[in-house]
Amino acid sequence: MCIVLGQEKSAQKRIVIDVGHGGKDAGAIGINKIQEKDVVLDIANAILKLNNELDKPLDIYLTRYSDTLISLSDRTKLAKALKVDLFVSLHCNHSDNPDARGIEVYASHKETNYSKESIYMGYQIEKMICKAIGYESRGVKFANFQVLQETVSQCSSILLELGFLSNIDENAYLSSSANIKLMASVILLSIQKQ
């Protein structure tokens, strides 16, 4: 423990995993009718389970633990209330082009003290995921997504698009529980290394 401005500060990073969509908001719908909201919830729950099995687990919170719709502002309020070090929003992509594939990461357009760190972290996490599971890299991009805009002033903040549910191969990959666990383990490991 170290003391910062009279307050105890945990040496362990505190992370919010934002589980995209939920409830009546299904997000992207895959070829075999799998829903983005379910895929990202499965990945998030696998991250939590794997984290709890570590000798020194990270301090991880989810924005939702079940199939419920949480407003975007409530997601960012949670991150602010918990004073997190990292905000990671999980999503899956969709395209009218069935050949579109790969992992992409988004960071906020907004420039803050955490902008460079967010971009660096985005590159590192994407690189680890692509290497581990063999997906193509679509790079780190910038967007004005509300969850990024409202968190990047307080912490490193990224949004992960974990493959295309509209691509037959990536849809099949994300339909496998073994692959979900592998993706979760790579995300957890990449967060640990930051």
C-alpha positions in Angstrom: 0.0 0.0 0.0 1.1 3.5 -0.7 -0.4 6.7 0.6 -1.4 9.3 -2.0 -2.6 12.7 -0.7 -3.7 11.2 2.6 -5.7 8.4 0.9 -4.9 4.8 0.7 -4.3 3.8 -2.9 -4.4 0.1 -3.9 -1.3 -1.0 -5.8 -3.7 -3.3 -7.8 -5.3 -1.7 -10.9 -9.0 -1.2 -10.8 -10.8 -2.1 -14.1 -14.3 -1.7 -15.4 -15.2 -4.1 -18.2 -18.1 -2.5 -20.1 -20.3 -5.4 -21.4 -21.8 -3.8 -24.5 -25.6 -3.8 -25.3 -27.9 -6.0 -23.2 -31.6 -6.4 -22.6 -33.7 -5.2 -25.5 -30.5 -4.0 -27.2 -29.1 -7.1 -28.9 -26.3 -5.3 -30.7 -25.1 -7.1 -33.9 -26.9 -10.3 -34.9 -24.7 -13.1 -36.3 -25.1 -15.4 -39.2 -26.4 -18.2 -36.9 -28.5 -15.6 -35.0 -26.1 -15.3 -32.1 -26.4 -11.9 -30.5 -23.5 -9.5 -29.7 -25.0 -8.9 -26.2 -24.6 -12.6 -25.4 -21.2 -13.1 -26.9 -19.7 -10.1 -25.0 -21.4 -11.2 -21.7 -19.9 -14.7 -22.1 -16.4 -13.2 -22.7 -16.8 -10.8 -19.7 -18.0 -13.6 -17.4 -15.1 -15.8 -18.5 -12.7 -12.9 -17.8 -14.1 -12.7 -14.2 -13.9 -16.4 -13.7 -10.3 -16.6 -14.9 -9.4 -13.5 -12.8 -10.8 -15.1 -9.7 -8.6 -18.1 -10.2 -5.4 -16.0 -10.2 -3.2 -15.9 -7.1 -3.3 -12.1 -7.3 -6.6 -11.2 -9.0 -7.2 -7.8 -10.6 -9.9 -5.6 -9.2 -12.4 -6.0 -12.0 -16.0 -4.8 -12.2 -18.5 -5.4 -15.0 -21.1 -2.8 -16.1 -23.6 -5.7 -16.3 -23.6 -9.2 -15.0 -26.7 -10.4 -16.7 -28.9 -9.7 -19.8 -30.0 -6.2 -18.7 -29.8 -2.9 -20.5 -27.7 -0.3 -18.7 -27.6 3.2 -20.0 -24.4 4.5 -21.5 -24.3 7.3 -18.9 -24.7 4.7 -16.0 -21.8 2.7 -17.5 -19.5 5.7 -17.4 -20.8 6.9 -13.9 -19.8 3.5 -12.5 -16.2 3.9 -13.8 -16.0 7.4 -12.3 -17.5 6.3 -9.0 -15.0 3.5 -8.7 -12.1 5.7 -9.8 -10.9 3.1 -12.2 -7.5 2.9 -13.9 -8.9 1.3 -17.0 -12.2 1.2 -18.9 -12.6 -1.5 -21.5 -15.8 -1.7 -23.5 -16.4 -5.1 -25.2 -18.2 -5.4 -28.6 -18.5 -7.5 -31.7 -18.6 -6.0 -35.2 -21.0 -6.4 -38.1 -20.7 -5.4 -41.8 -22.8 -5.7 -44.9 -19.6 -7.1 -46.5 -19.4 -10.8 -45.4 -15.6 -10.7 -46.0 -15.0 -8.0 -43.4 -12.9 -9.5 -40.6 -10.5 -8.8 -37.8 -10.1 -7.0 -34.5 -10.2 -3.3 -34.1 -9.8 -1.0 -31.2 -11.3 2.5 -30.7 -10.0 5.3 -28.6 -11.6 8.7 -28.0 -10.9 11.7 -30.2 -10.9 13.8 -27.1 -7.4 14.8 -25.9 -6.7 14.3 -22.2 -3.9 13.2 -19.9 -5.0 9.6 -20.7 -5.2 9.8 -24.5 -1.7 8.5 -25.3 -1.9 5.8 -22.7 -5.3 4.7 -24.1 -3.9 4.5 -27.6 -0.8 2.6 -26.5 -2.9 0.2 -24.5 -5.3 -0.3 -27.4 -2.4 -1.2 -29.7 -0.9 -3.6 -27.2 -4.2 -5.4 -26.4 -5.1 -5.7 -30.1 -1.6 -7.1 -30.9 -1.8 -9.8 -28.2 -5.4 -10.8 -29.2 -4.5 -11.1 -33.0 -1.3 -13.0 -32.3 -3.0 -15.5 -29.9 -6.1 -16.2 -31.9 -4.9 -15.5 -35.5 -7.4 -12.7 -36.3 -6.4 -9.9 -38.6 -5.6 -6.5 -37.1 -7.8 -3.6 -38.3 -5.8 -1.2 -36.2 -6.6 1.4 -33.5 -9.2 4.0 -34.7 -10.7 7.1 -33.2 -14.4 7.7 -32.5 -16.7 9.9 -30.4 -18.4 6.9 -28.7 -20.1 8.2 -25.5 -18.5 5.6 -23.2 -15.0 6.7 -24.4 -15.8 10.4 -24.3 -17.1 10.3 -20.8 -14.3 8.1 -19.3 -11.0 9.2 -21.0 -10.7 12.3 -18.8 -10.5 10.0 -15.7 -8.7 6.9 -17.0 -7.3 4.9 -19.9 -10.3 4.0 -22.0 -10.7 1.7 -25.1 -13.5 0.0 -27.0 -12.7 -3.5 -28.4 -14.5 -4.9 -31.5 -13.7 -8.6 -31.1 -14.5 -9.8 -34.6 -17.3 -9.8 -37.1 -20.5 -11.7 -36.4 -21.3 -11.2 -40.1 -18.2 -13.1 -41.2 -18.8 -16.9 -41.4 -15.4 -17.8 -39.9 -15.4 -15.3 -37.0 -19.1 -16.0 -36.2 -18.2 -19.7 -35.9 -15.2 -18.9 -33.8 -17.3 -16.7 -31.4 -19.9 -19.4 -31.2 -17.5 -21.8 -29.4 -17.3 -21.8 -25.6 -13.6 -22.9 -25.8 -12.8 -19.9 -28.1 -14.7 -17.5 -25.8 -12.5 -18.7 -22.9 -9.3 -18.3 -24.9 -10.3 -14.8 -26.0 -11.1 -13.9 -22.3 -7.8 -15.3 -21.2 -5.9 -13.2 -23.8 -7.8 -10.0 -22.8 -7.1 -10.7 -19.1 -3.4 -11.4 -19.7 -3.1 -8.3 -21.9 -4.7 -6.1 -19.2 -2.4 -7.6 -16.6 0.7 -6.7 -18.7 -0.3 -3.0 -18.9 
